[in-house]
Every structure is written in C-alpha cells, then in structure tokens.
Amino acid sequence: MEEAALGMIGATVGGGDGGDAVLVAEQNRQMKGEIVTNPLYEQLLAAHVACLRVATPIDQLPTIEAQLSHSEHLLRSYASTAVGFSHHDRHELDNFLIDI
C-alpha cells in the first residue's frame, strides 16, 4: 500500500541513455526517504489508513492490516536513503504534509 503511494512520488522519466533513469530513480528513493523520516509522516499515514478503513468493505480490512505489517521493511529501506533536505526543502515538505 505505502509502496504504491510512495511510488507515485516523482515517477521516473523515460529517455536518455539509461544513466538519467538511474539518477532519477536514486533521487526518487532519496525523496521517499525524506518523506518517511519526516515527523509528520506518521500522522499522514494514520489519516490515510483511517480513510481506507472507512471506504473498504469489512471483508477486505485484513488485507489493509497485512499490508501495513509488511510495509515496515520498505519504510526502513527508504529511511536509510534519506540524505537530508536543505532547510528550505524541509519546510516545503512539512507544509505539503500539513496541507494533505
């Protein structure tokens, strides 16, 4: 679930000799790391899951719980690639997460 949501952030751009795609993929991974290590990420995730629980048929709720329990390793993987945004970029990310 989070992987799909995080995968939408900064979709890769085609073209180039392949090196561009690798660079973009690495930048996307670093950005995802910055997002999941942001103190507001837990609130965003909780709000998203709460919405899913309301909109999901009761018989599908265990699927959401299973996805959440298996997502920890993915989040840790992204967090390990966080390199640290500048103060300005961190402020923009905070504002973006607050506005959602």
C-alpha positions as CSV (number, residue, x, y, z in Angstrom):
1,M,0.0,0.0,0.0
2,E,2.7,2.6,1.0
3,E,4.9,1.3,-1.8
4,A,2.2,2.1,-4.3
5,A,1.6,5.5,-2.7
6,L,5.3,6.3,-2.4
7,G,5.9,5.0,-5.9
8,M,3.7,7.8,-7.3
9,I,6.0,10.4,-5.9
10,G,8.4,11.6,-8.7
11,A,7.6,9.0,-11.4
12,T,10.7,8.2,-13.5
13,V,11.1,9.9,-16.8
14,G,11.9,7.9,-19.9
15,G,14.6,8.8,-22.4
16,G,18.3,9.4,-22.2
17,D,21.0,6.7,-22.2
18,G,19.7,5.0,-19.1
19,G,22.0,6.9,-16.8
20,D,19.4,9.6,-16.4
21,A,16.8,7.0,-15.4
22,V,19.2,5.7,-12.7
23,L,19.9,9.1,-11.4
24,V,16.1,10.0,-11.3
25,A,15.4,6.6,-9.6
26,E,18.1,7.4,-6.9
27,Q,16.7,10.9,-6.4
28,N,13.2,9.5,-6.0
29,R,14.4,7.0,-3.5
30,Q,16.1,9.7,-1.5
31,M,13.0,11.9,-1.6
32,K,10.9,9.0,-0.4
33,G,13.4,8.6,2.5
34,E,13.0,12.2,3.4
35,I,9.2,11.8,3.4
36,V,9.1,8.7,5.6
37,T,11.6,10.2,8.1
38,N,9.6,13.4,8.4
39,P,7.9,13.7,11.8
40,L,4.6,14.4,10.1
41,Y,4.7,11.2,8.1
42,E,3.1,9.0,10.8
43,Q,0.1,11.4,11.0
44,L,-0.2,11.3,7.2
45,L,-0.1,7.5,7.2
46,A,-2.6,7.2,10.0
47,A,-5.0,9.6,8.3
48,H,-4.7,7.6,5.0
49,V,-5.2,4.3,6.7
50,A,-8.3,5.7,8.6
51,C,-9.8,6.7,5.2
52,L,-9.1,3.3,3.7
53,R,-10.7,1.6,6.7
54,V,-13.9,3.7,6.2
55,A,-14.1,3.1,2.5
56,T,-13.0,-0.6,2.5
57,P,-15.5,-3.4,2.7
58,I,-15.3,-5.3,6.0
59,D,-14.1,-8.5,4.5
60,Q,-11.1,-6.6,2.9
61,L,-9.9,-5.0,6.2
62,P,-7.5,-7.8,6.9
63,T,-5.7,-7.0,3.6
64,I,-5.0,-3.5,4.8
65,E,-3.6,-4.8,8.1
66,A,-1.4,-7.3,6.3
67,Q,0.0,-4.6,4.0
68,L,0.7,-2.4,7.0
69,S,2.5,-5.1,8.9
70,H,4.7,-5.9,5.8
71,S,5.5,-2.3,5.0
72,E,7.9,-1.7,7.9
73,H,10.9,-3.1,6.0
74,L,10.1,-0.9,2.9
75,L,9.9,2.2,5.1
76,R,13.2,1.3,6.8
77,S,14.7,0.8,3.4
78,Y,13.6,4.3,2.2
79,A,14.6,5.9,5.5
80,S,18.1,4.5,5.1
81,T,18.5,6.5,1.9
82,A,17.4,9.9,3.3
83,V,20.3,12.3,2.8
84,G,18.9,15.4,4.4
85,F,17.0,18.2,2.7
86,S,18.0,21.8,3.0
87,H,16.1,23.8,5.5
88,H,14.0,25.4,2.7
89,D,13.2,22.0,1.2
90,R,12.3,20.5,4.6
91,H,10.0,23.4,5.2
92,E,8.3,22.8,1.9
93,L,7.9,19.1,2.7
94,D,6.4,20.0,6.1
95,N,3.9,22.4,4.5
96,F,3.0,19.8,1.9
97,L,2.4,17.1,4.6
98,I,0.4,19.5,6.7
99,D,-1.8,20.5,3.7
100,I,-2.7,17.0,2.9
